[in-house]
Amino acid sequence: MTDPKETLERLSVEQKAALVVGASAWTTVPLPDSGVEPVRMSDGPHGVRFVADEKAMTRESEPATCFPTAVALASSWDVELVREVGAALGAEAAALGVDVLLGPGVNIKRTPLGGRNFEYFSEDPYLAGELAVAWIDGLQSRGVGASVKHFALNNQEFQRNSIDVEVDERALREIYLPAFEAAVTRARPWTVMCAYNRVGGALCSQHPRLLDDVLKREWGFDGLVVSDWGAVRDRAAAVAAGLDLEMPGPRPGHVQEVLDALADGRLALERLDEAVARVLRIAQRAQTARREAPGAHDVDVSAHHRLARRAAQDGMVLLKNDDLLPLTVDRPLAVIGRTAKEPKVQGGGSSRVNATRIDDAWSALLELGADLRYAEGWAADLRPSPELVREAVDAARQAEAALVFVALPGALESEGYDRTELGLPAAQVELIQAVAAAQPRTAVVLNSGGAVDMRPWLSSVPAVLQAWTMGQAGGGALAEVLMGRASPSGKLAETFPLAIEDTPAFLSYPGENGRVRYDEGLFVGYRYYDARRQSVLFPFGHGLSYTTFAYQDIHVSEASFDAGDTIDVSFSLTNTGAVAGSEVAQLYVHDAVSRLRRPPKELKGFAKVSLEPGETQRVTLRLDMRSFAYYDPTHRRWVAEAGDFELLVGASSTDIRLRARITLAHGTELPFALTRESSIREWLADTRGKAVLEPLLGPIRQGMAHAMGSADESQAIGMDLDRFLMDMPLVSLFGFQESEAGMSAAALVDDLLARGGGDHAAEEAPA
Ligand code: BGC
């Protein structure tokens, strides 16, 4: 292929317009004369869904490894593992001739009902960002491009093709964008996929602010923005907004729209040229990757299956364990529930993979030599079945322990619509209750792609293992964990609430009249439960092990630091139990005092550490300025405010083991932002404002007290004068006083503004 710049110059407008719309369900338009080959895309994210027929969107796909879905990968908190999975996905994609794999999905889990939560990493933007970077690095190391999706604010499936999201700027910047930002700025994905929904009235596919201003200009994204499949309504408006490639194709009508808009001046040729240049650059990258590594990607299917098994195991979360697990193979065990034999390995929709094989826990337990009896437990169609329950109870009674396998049925967790409730199907709840009543040594094994309400049965069972949508090799991983061949080490990447009514989005989800307002703002997930001091079923970051860990000797590299410095936080982690295990240590930052409201704590670092019994390791986590910063919408930038911060190291968001305090001596320098309407408190919070106002305050307070008929300044007419004045705009205060020179209140404030911030302070201050 010739250089993309030269190719661009040689193209006619018709060719250019044709290039920005797909050629088929999965490919871009080729230009044989210029040596430009089509770029081939496939879903993603947890396996390659390669549909050989380019015209078909949903035909049966070629066999591929079905890795655990994002919820399970995220629960591993293991960036190295996620990188390995990314690389394996890259190898499989390359072997099938796929240039771009459509993933990862990095949208934040705003509500546990989100239909695609199984495909997304976390409720926490930092964790989602770190994992996305690792996943993309791994994938792209194999010469296959990623497509970070769905940009942005696709946090529910209900009305996903039309819903208009209203979100405030801080929540956008601090919660919903950071995972995309980390992915784009650090991992440099080949493509970013826009979301279907609207944001602030505009479709994401036609959103100049998101696509052009934020993604391309602010973050410097040099790849290709591709539409979600069918997300474009007005192709010309989308090109103008920065949407480079529309998929799928062909859409001759949309090509014509672009030509018409060029002809009548609605679309500038430079905008089309930019989109074409980006398509050509990715085509070139793909071609180079294909040429450089021909045949290098012979896939070792068995090795990938083993990796899928390791990943499934690493992400399983032992939610509860009152001395029941692990079990031993020499005691009779009742295995109840059809998902022991027919496991749920993934969710529904475009991510569905045609697995190369599927392991089930039943066979894997038998292979380990377990003495088992089986009962189906619940009917496939979930109708109540007293007979199946009776059989299950009999099996449980005859054994020394019971494992009850339950799962959210496949179609309940899918792209395109949301879950309607948090609970398990009634037939499964009834089964758990009946078995637990007959056999006190009962463990529940749960396959779901997200949080489940367990209140009806949790207290009656001693153990619960969350195995997620665990991928094709999950059955083997389950057997190993249940029998203690491996200690569970996953931790929740999302809070399990007690009830749906407790969740932060409860009152505003799913929206009405086509709109959803993210009223909870920044307070998503644990940020909300922390702030409300609200109990949850299982907190963010929670997960048990067969061993125990001690956290000791926290040390911070600097007690006091400046904006621009990095801080190393280190501590010792010891395996204090009898078996080997891995611990996910988490570092949260709490801002002691802040001008803008902040969540009580936020995750800013973590490490997964494997330790033999008795072994100790020193863990070091690095923080940078962003770890301490909030986004200030007034200044339109990230601000780390001078002052004290507390560093909290723990085994979960509610199990903090170590604390340290550090001081940011000099925070982010901000431009002078006081205005005529600024309050006294704001004047005093600004160093320059304080310098000019403070000398005047004494006389002003005296004057006020006098005017209010009190000699005692602090008790003027029964009120606290300081509190009365603090949040009053300076201009209102001056309004009470005639200046000696006869200046108006506004002129007095302007004079101070000029003295504090320079001649043009008042005009320069942002609105
Ligand atoms: C989904 C995307 C997917 C695309 C292609 C869309 O419906 O939202 O995640 O990559 O289809 O299958």
Residues whose N, C-alpha, C, O or C-beta is under 5 A from the ligand:
A	BS01	BGC	D43 L102 D228 W229 S350
